[in-house]
Structure formats: structure tokens, C-alpha cells
Amino acid sequence: MARLKVVQTRSGIGGKQNQRDTLRSLGLKRIGDVVVKEDRPEIRGMVKTVTHLVAVEEVE
């Protein structure tokens, strides 16, 4: 199964509460944090919510 590498590139400060909550749910706390998640529809939706705050790439 494919995996997604998600890197926080911008701060959630000043963003909407649901965007800050989504960053926390993904496991991102500060700029530069990296998490690797399974490529599932739920994760894709979370990434779409904060697409302007993160960078995403597929890894094996």
C-alpha cells in the first residue's frame, strides 16, 4: 500500500480552528514536522483541508 509523507511547511496560527485541529490530528505540531501516513481517503481529506500548510509526497 502507498504511503504519504506529510511535512508541515507553514504555521497554523491565525488559521481556522478546524485547520489547527486537522494539523494536530495528523500528528503535526510545528513547522518542519514530518509524518508518514497510509494513503487512505480519510487522510487525503485531512490533507486537502490544510493543503496550504503542508507539503505531501508519496513514498513506498
Backbone torsions as a table, in degrees:
resi	resn	phi	psi	omega
1	MET	NA	140.9	179.2
2	ALA	-69.8	156.0	178.5
3	ARG	-129.3	154.6	179.5
4	LEU	-113.4	130.5	173.5
5	LYS	-98.1	118.2	-176.7
6	VAL	-113.4	124.9	-178.9
7	VAL	-119.5	127.4	176.4
8	GLN	-77.9	123.2	-177.0
9	THR	-109.5	-20.5	-179.7
10	ARG	-135.0	160.5	-177.3
11	SER	-78.7	150.6	175.9
12	GLY	-87.4	-4.6	-179.8
13	ILE	-62.6	133.4	179.7
14	GLY	87.1	-7.4	178.4
15	GLY	-84.9	173.5	178.2
16	LYS	-70.2	155.8	-177.2
17	GLN	-59.4	-39.3	-178.3
18	ASN	-66.8	-29.8	176.9
19	GLN	-71.1	-41.8	177.0
20	ARG	-64.1	-40.4	178.1
21	ASP	-64.2	-38.1	179.8
22	THR	-66.1	-42.5	176.6
23	LEU	-58.0	-44.4	-178.8
24	ARG	-66.1	-38.5	179.2
25	SER	-65.4	-32.6	176.9
26	LEU	-74.1	-15.2	-179.3
27	GLY	95.3	16.6	-179.3
28	LEU	-101.2	128.6	-177.6
29	LYS	-117.6	-29.8	-176.6
30	ARG	-146.9	164.5	179.7
31	ILE	-60.0	134.2	179.7
32	GLY	96.7	-12.5	177.7
33	ASP	-64.6	141.6	-179.3
34	VAL	-126.3	134.0	173.2
35	VAL	-132.4	149.3	175.9
36	VAL	-116.2	122.2	-176.2
37	LYS	-123.8	155.0	173.5
38	GLU	-63.8	144.4	178.9
39	ASP	-81.7	91.5	-180.0
40	ARG	-126.2	158.7	-179.3
41	PRO	-57.4	-35.6	-179.7
42	GLU	-64.0	-43.5	-179.8
43	ILE	-68.4	-41.2	177.1
44	ARG	-57.8	-41.4	178.9
45	GLY	-65.6	-39.6	178.4
46	MET	-65.2	-41.7	179.2
47	VAL	-64.9	-38.3	179.8
48	LYS	-63.1	-33.6	179.2
49	THR	-64.2	-34.7	-175.8
50	VAL	-119.5	32.0	-175.1
51	THR	-58.9	-27.6	-180.0
52	HIS	-80.9	-6.7	-178.8
53	LEU	-110.0	-10.2	-174.5
54	VAL	-131.5	162.5	170.6
55	ALA	-117.6	138.7	-175.0
56	VAL	-128.7	139.1	172.2
57	GLU	-145.3	151.6	179.0
58	GLU	-86.1	138.1	176.5
59	VAL	-131.3	159.6	178.9
60	GLU	-102.5	NA	NA
